[in-house]
């Protein structure tokens, strides 16, 4: 089951978000955790979050997504920024369900596409992504400011 984040989910979200960041060998400040949590729960922000739940309702996965304008379409684009499922629950369709949730939410919001990035070495995730989406062939570059 997938459901939107709720204010009472802070502890579970923090655990899953920390595990996700650990997977990518990074940490973020407590202030950034607080800011992100606030944005995810502010209806004025174009940033959303949802959780995957196991059979007993325990959060086991998360997704964050952001709507933004693009010069390539009239409707907004949806960036699926973060996707994580606890390793003990991978292979059970939770990642696919989280992606499906974002696609349905984006469609309902009038977005014209959903896109995301992943590390090229993340073979497990890429098998799922290849099954549910089209690889664009683009490579991401960044300038830290």
matplotlib code that plots the C-alpha trace (Angstrom):
import matplotlib.pyplot as plt

x = [0.0, 1.2, 0.0, 1.0, 3.2, 1.4, 2.7, 2.9, 5.3, 8.4, 10.2, 9.6, 10.5, 13.7, 14.7, 14.0, 15.6, 18.7, 19.0, 18.6, 21.3, 23.6, 23.1, 24.5, 27.3, 26.2, 24.8, 22.7, 22.5, 19.6, 18.6, 18.2, 16.2, 13.9, 13.6, 12.8, 10.3, 8.6, 8.5, 7.1, 4.2, 3.5, 0.7, 2.2, 5.3, 5.5, 7.3, 5.5, 6.3, 4.7, 5.4, 5.2, 3.7, 4.1, 1.1, 0.9, 1.1, 4.8, 6.6, 9.2, 9.8, 9.6, 9.4, 9.9, 8.8, 8.7, 6.7, 8.4, 8.0, 9.8, 10.5, 9.6, 5.9, 2.9, 2.2, 4.5, 7.1, 7.4, 10.9, 11.0, 13.9, 14.3, 13.1, 14.0, 12.7, 14.2, 16.5, 14.5, 11.4, 12.9, 11.6, 8.1, 6.8, 7.1, 9.4, 7.2, 4.2, 5.9, 6.8, 3.2, 1.9, 4.1, 3.0, -0.7, -0.3, 1.6, -1.1, -3.8, -1.9, -1.7, 2.1, 3.3, 6.0, 7.9, 11.6, 14.4, 18.1, 20.0, 23.6, 24.8, 26.2, 22.8, 22.1, 19.3, 17.3, 18.0, 16.4, 13.2, 13.5, 14.1, 10.9, 8.7, 10.2, 12.3, 16.0, 16.6, 20.3, 21.0, 23.9, 23.6, 26.2, 26.3, 27.9, 27.8, 27.1]
y = [0.0, 3.5, 6.6, 10.3, 11.4, 12.6, 14.7, 11.7, 10.0, 12.0, 9.2, 6.6, 9.1, 10.1, 6.4, 5.7, 9.0, 8.3, 4.8, 6.2, 8.7, 6.0, 4.0, 7.0, 7.4, 10.9, 12.7, 15.9, 18.3, 18.2, 21.6, 20.2, 17.3, 19.8, 22.0, 19.0, 17.6, 21.1, 21.4, 17.9, 18.8, 22.4, 22.4, 25.7, 23.8, 21.9, 19.1, 15.9, 12.6, 9.2, 6.0, 2.3, 0.3, -3.4, -5.7, -4.4, -0.7, -0.2, 2.2, 0.4, 2.8, 6.4, 8.6, 12.4, 14.2, 17.8, 19.6, 22.3, 24.3, 23.4, 25.2, 22.0, 21.7, 23.7, 21.4, 21.0, 18.2, 15.9, 15.1, 11.9, 13.0, 10.1, 6.5, 4.1, 0.7, -1.1, -3.9, -6.5, -5.7, -5.2, -7.4, -7.2, -4.6, -1.6, 0.4, -0.2, 0.9, 4.1, 5.0, 4.2, 6.5, 9.3, 8.8, 8.8, 11.9, 13.7, 12.8, 14.0, 17.3, 17.8, 17.1, 15.9, 13.6, 12.1, 11.7, 10.7, 10.0, 7.2, 6.2, 4.3, 1.6, 1.0, -2.1, -3.4, -0.2, 0.2, -3.2, -1.9, 1.5, -0.3, -2.2, 0.8, 3.7, 4.6, 5.4, 8.9, 8.5, 11.8, 12.2, 14.7, 17.4, 19.6, 22.9, 23.2, 26.8]
z = [0.0, -0.8, 1.0, 1.3, 4.1, 7.2, 10.1, 12.4, 10.0, 11.0, 12.9, 10.1, 7.4, 9.2, 9.4, 5.8, 4.6, 6.6, 5.2, 1.7, 2.3, 3.7, 0.5, -1.4, 1.2, 2.3, 5.3, 5.6, 8.5, 11.0, 9.6, 6.2, 7.5, 9.3, 6.1, 3.9, 6.3, 6.4, 2.6, 2.2, 4.6, 3.3, 0.7, -0.7, -1.8, -5.1, -3.2, -2.1, -0.4, 0.0, 1.9, 1.0, 3.8, 4.6, 5.4, 9.0, 8.1, 8.9, 6.5, 4.4, 1.6, 0.5, -2.5, -2.9, -6.0, -7.2, -9.9, -12.0, -15.2, -18.3, -21.6, -23.4, -22.6, -21.4, -18.5, -15.5, -15.3, -12.3, -11.0, -8.9, -6.8, -4.3, -4.2, -1.5, -0.2, 2.8, 1.5, 3.5, 1.4, -2.1, -4.9, -3.5, -5.9, -3.5, -5.7, -8.7, -6.6, -5.4, -9.0, -10.1, -7.3, -8.5, -12.1, -11.2, -9.0, -11.7, -14.3, -12.0, -11.4, -15.2, -15.5, -18.9, -17.8, -14.8, -14.9, -12.5, -12.2, -10.7, -10.3, -13.3, -11.1, -9.3, -11.3, -9.1, -9.4, -13.1, -13.8, -12.3, -14.1, -17.4, -16.9, -16.1, -18.1, -21.1, -20.6, -22.0, -22.6, -20.9, -18.4, -15.6, -14.8, -11.7, -10.6, -6.8, -5.8]

ax = plt.figure().add_subplot(projection="3d")
ax.plot(x, y, z, "-o")
ax.set_aspect("equal")
plt.show()
